Amino acid sequence: MCPMLKAPTPGTVPGRNAPARKPSPGSDTAKTPRPKKGRVVGAAKIVERDLPAFSRQLAAMLAAGMPIVTCLETLEEQAGTGSFAGLIADVREGIEGGLSLSESMGKYPSIFDSLYINMLRGGEASGTLSETIARLATLIEESAKLKRKVKSAMTYPVIVLSIALLITGGLITFIVPIFANMFKDFGATLPGPTQFLLNVSNAFRRAAPIAIPAVLIAGFLFNKWKKTPAGSLAVDHFILKMPVFGPLALKVSVARLARILSQLVKSGVPIMDALSIVAGATGNLVIEKAVLKGRDYVERGEPLSAGLTLAPQIPKMLVRMLAAGEKTGKVDEMMDSIADFYEDEVQTMIAGLTAMIEPFLMVFLGTMVGGIMVCMFLPIFRMSEAVKM
């Protein structure tokens, strides 16, 4: 069975009772803007760019034996005068006021999410705060790296496809009518492909004033529906069913599930809390529902693997490795192995997908644009016949 971890108990946190330090009126700290009511300007950029380095440096300084307030003072000065510096200053002042690190950071959920805070609490309770923060830094870095790889793989085909559609739309809307007027002056019968292209151009120009607003409205309504629970579940289910992209999305979600569960177990987070956090961090509602059902099994005293076996979306390899970890008490090691395996699978799939998409897009772009140009210039080859007539 998945090991039940002890709930965090109140304990002494380094720096909790440190003497308060008031910034001097002329210091940079006094001028640093402070976030209001937990809101932080540029939160997404801070999480992606600053939080991994901040966590890594904080872990290193704590491991070296520096008091936590001193660590935060150093990181605050290093951050400059931006919103993140103000946040660090506020966290430091919270600790000086008697809060624990997790309590003080918990005021900023847009920066320090439930995963971050719960792992901190586990580290504070077990006395392994520096090791826990180092694990957090690694987790954030690996997650960001995986996200960048998937995003970069999807960016290229989207850009090329968008350019192809824009070029095609521009040719049909603006260029083809010019050639149509020129051909009309000669009074010759147009070749079939050219006549078809002209018909498409005329239909597109007539329908555009209605079709474009309709598409925009449909996109807006779809986006609103996608944000509803039923819509999000339907979209995530459809994504998993897609050819090529479905398996890729599944592997990304499973890798995140395994990696985060491993780190939470290592950090001493109670298993019920850990599963709730993992469910919300998978990035797919179908996988989230499967994990929550598994959590219900654990709550009844049964192994987590028994609950996940019933979910067809969860790979059998993960279930078997988890079952072995539950029997041996090494769930964290097994989940790390699963995460490594699926992250490698994701990288392999991305490389193969990119290699497959590039030639397909080039052929598509060449066919669309080249086909239009051939249709427009085909009558020119017969222009001499039209002039003689």
N, C-alpha and C positions, 0 to 999 in steps of 0.2 A: 504494500500500500504506500501511496505517496506520503512521505514523512510529514507528520503534523508538527509544525514549528511552534515554539513558545511565543506567546504574545509579548510585545514589548513591555518592559517594566520601567517605571521611572528610575532614572539614574543620573549621576553627575556627568554633565557634558563639559568637556574642556572649554573654558572661556565663558561659561554661563555666568559665573559670579565675578567676572573680570571687572576692574574699576572702570567707570565711565570716563570717556575721553571727549572733551568738548573741543571742537575745532576752533582755531583762532579766527577772529573776524576777517582777516585778510588772506586766509588759506584757500587753496583750491577746493578743499572739501566743503567749506562754508558756501562756496559759490555753485557747487554742483546741484543741478536741478533734481528734485526728489519726485519719484512717481507718486501719483495721487490715487488713493483707494485701490492699490494693487494694479492699476493700469500702467503699462509701460509702452512708451513710444518705440515703434520698430521692434516689437516682440519677436516676430518671425525671424528677422535677420539676426537678432541676438541669440536665439536658440540655435540657429544654423551656424553662425560664425563665431560667436564669443563664448557660448556656454561650454563647448568641449574643452577649449583651452583653459577656461576658468576652472573647470572641474579637475583637469589634469594637474594644474599648478597648485590648487588648494590641497589635493591629495598628497602631492610631493612635499609641501611645506608641513602638513600635519604629520606625515611619516618621519620628517626630520625633527619632530619634537617642538615645533613652534606653537605657541598658544593660538587658538582659533581667531581671537580678536586681532592679534598681530598679523596673522595671515590675511585677514580680510582688509586690514589697513593697507597692506602692501599691494593687494590686488586692486583695491580702490584707487590708489595713486597711479597704478599702471594703466587703469582703464581710462584715465583722463577726466573729462568733465561731461561726458555724454550721459544718456539716460541709464545705461548699464552701471556706470560709476555711482549714480545716485541710488540705484537699487542696492548695490553692494554696501553703500554707506548706511542705508536703512536697515539692511539685514544685520550689519555690525551693531548698530544702535539697539536693535531688538535683543541681541545676545547680551549686550551690556546692561539692558534693562531686566534681564532674568529669563529670557526665552531660550529654548534650545535652538540649535541650528535649523532643524526641520520645522519648528514652529515659526521661526522668523522668515524662512524661505517660503513657507506655506502661504504667506500673504500675497504671493505673486504666482498664481496658477498658470498664467500665460507664459511664464518662463520656466518655472519648476512644476512640472505636471505631477499627477498622482503617483506615477512610477518613480519619479525622482524623490518625492517626499517620503513615500513608504520605504524605499530602500534606505534613505537617511535614517528613518526611525529605527529600522532593523539594525543598522550599523551603530547607532547611539546606544541601543539596548544591549548589544553584544560587545560593545567596546572596540569595535573594528571600523571606526568611522573613516579613517584614511583609506583602508582597503576597499570599503564600500564606495567611496567617492571615486577611487581609481577605476572600479568596475563600471560605475556610471559613465565616466569619461570614455572608456572603451566602448560601452554600449552605444552611446550617442554618436561616436565617431564611425562605428561600423554601420549603424543605421543610416547616417548621412551619406556614407560612401555608397551603400547599396541603392539608396534613393537617387543619388546622382547618376549612377550607372544606368538605372532603368529610365530615368528622365532623358539622359543624353541619347539613349537608344531610340526613344520615341520622338525626340525633337527633330531629327534629320528627316524621317519620312513625312512628318506633318508639314514641315517647311516646304519640302519639294512638292508634295501633293497640293499644298495651298498655292504655290507659284504656278503649277500646271493649270489649276482651275482658274486662277486670275488671268493668265495669258489666254486660255481658251475663251473665257468670257469676254475679254477685251477684243479678241479677234472677231468673235461672232457679233458683238454689239457695234463695233466701230469700223472695222476694216472690211468685213464682208459686204456691208451695204454700199461702200464706195465702189467695190468691184462690180456689184450687182447693177448699179447705175451705168457703169461703163459698158457692161455686157448688153444692157438694154438698148443702148444707143445703136449698137451694131445690128440688132434685130435678128440675130442668129439663134438657132435652137441650142440651148445649153446642154452639155453632157449630163447624164443622170446624177453622178456624184455631186457636181456643182449645183444642180437644181435642188437636190436634197439638202445641201448645206445652206442654200438661200432660204429654203422653207423653214429650216431649223432656226436660222437667224431671225426671220420675220416673226415666228412663233415666240421666240425668246424675248424679243423686243416688245411684243404686245403683252406678254404675260409678266414681264419684269415688274411693272408698277404694282401688280397685285401679289406676285409670288414672293418678292423680296420682303415686304412687310409681313406676309403670312409666315415665312420661314423664321423671321425674327421673333414674332409672337409665339410661334410653336416652340422655339428654343427657350424663350423665357418661361413658358408654362411648363415645359419639360424640366427645366432647372428647379422650378418651385416644387414640382411633384417629386423630383429626386431627393429633395431635402426632407420629405415626409418619411416616417418609419417604413411604410409599405413600399414607397418608391425606392428608398435606399436599398431595401432588402431585394427588391426585384432587379434593380440595376446590378447589384453585387452578384446575385445569382446568375444573371445573364453573362457577366464578365467571366465567371468561372466556366461557363458553358462554351465560350468562344473558342474556335480553333486557334492554336498557337499561343494567343495571348492569354487564354484561360489557364493553361498549365503554368505559364509564367507568373500570373497573378497568384495562383495557389502556392507556388514555391516561395514567392516573396512573403506571403502571409505566414506560411509554416515556419520559415526561417526566423521571422520576427517572434512568433509564438515561442519557439524553442529557446531562442537566445534570451528573451526577456524572462521567461520562466526560470531558466538556469540562474540568471543573475539575482532574481528575487529570492530564490531558495538559498543561494549562497549568502545573501545579505541578512538572512534570518527573518524574512517577512512571513507571517502566518500564511499557511497554504490557502485558506479561504480568501484572504485579501489578495494574495498573489494571483489567484485564478481570475478574480474580478478585474484586476489591473491588466492581466494578459489578454483577457477577452476584448477589452476596449482598445488594446494597442495593436491588434492584428491587422486593422485596416480594411476588414471585410466583414460585413454583418453576418454572412452565412457561417464563416468560421467562428465569429463571436458567439453565435447561438450554440454552436457545437461545444465550445469551451464552457459556456454557462450550464449546459446540460451535464457536462462532465463534473462541473462544480457541485451540482445537485447530488450526484453519486457520492462524491467525497463527503458531502455533508451528512449523508446517510451511513457513512462508515465504510463505503466500498472504494476500491481503487479507482483512480482517475482514468486509467487505461480502459477499464470496463465501460465507462461512460463514453469515451471517445470512440470505442469500437463501433458503436451504433451510428456514428456520423459518417456517411459515405464520402464526404468531402475530405476527411482527415486521412492522410496516407497511412497505409498499414505499417510501413516501416517505422513511422513515428510512434504508433501505438505499441508495436513490439518492443522498441527500444525503451519506451516509457515503462512498460510492464517489467522489463528486466531491471530498470533502475529502481522501481518500487520494491522489488524483491531483495535487491542488494543494498538498498539505502543510498544509492548513488544517482538520484534523479538529476542532479545538476550536471554531472559528468556526461550522462547519456544525452541530455538536452543540448549540451555544448557540441557533442559529436553530431547530433542531428542538424543543428544550426550550421555547423561548418559544411556538412554535406550539401544541404539545400542552398546555401549561399554560393558554393561552387557550381551547383546545377544552374542557378540563376545566371551566373556569369557566362557559363557555357551556352545557355540558351540565348542570351543577349548577343553574344558574338555570332552565333549561327543565324539569328534573326536579322541582324544588321547585314550580314553577308548575303542573305537571301533577298532582303527588301531592296537593296541598292540597285541591282540590275533590273528588277521588276519595275521600279520607279522610273529608271532611265528609259525603258522600253515604253512605258505608259506615256511619259512626257513626249518622247519622240513620235509616237503614234498619233497622239492627239494634235500636237502642233504641226507635225509633218503632214498628217492627213488633211488638215485644214488648208495648208499652203498648196498642196497638190491639187485639191479641189478648186482653189481660186485661180491657179495658173493653168489648169488643164484647158480652159477655153482659149487661152492665149495662143496655144499651139494650133488652134483652128481659126485664128483670127484672119489669116490670109484668105481663107475660103469665104469668110463673112464679108470681107472687103470686096472681093470679086463679084459677089451677089449684089 
